[in-house]
Amino acid sequence: MAKVTLGTWTDKNEKFTKKIRAKRIEEGVEIDILAKKAGIEKSTYFSHVRNPEKITLRELRAYCNTLKIPAESLISAVYEGGD
């Protein structure tokens, strides 16, 4: 399955994962619920936080849908001020 590749821009990877983490807390979604809705194990969620380049498109869509994050918002978190 295709992976979302954020490349070697670790500062942008950090913005991306902070956005997901903050929205998860704001929406009051527990990690186990988010993981279940994304069809992944809880440990996989933590792996995504550490290494967002491992997120599949299906998982990214599930995160966006569950957390009510517009895809554009995540894109701007990655590319804000980018090249």
Protein Blocks (a to p, Z undefined) as FASTA:
>chain_A
ZZddebjalklmmmmmmmmmmmmmmnopafklmmmmnopafklmmmmmmmmmlpcfklmm
mmmmmnopafklmmmmmmgoiZZ
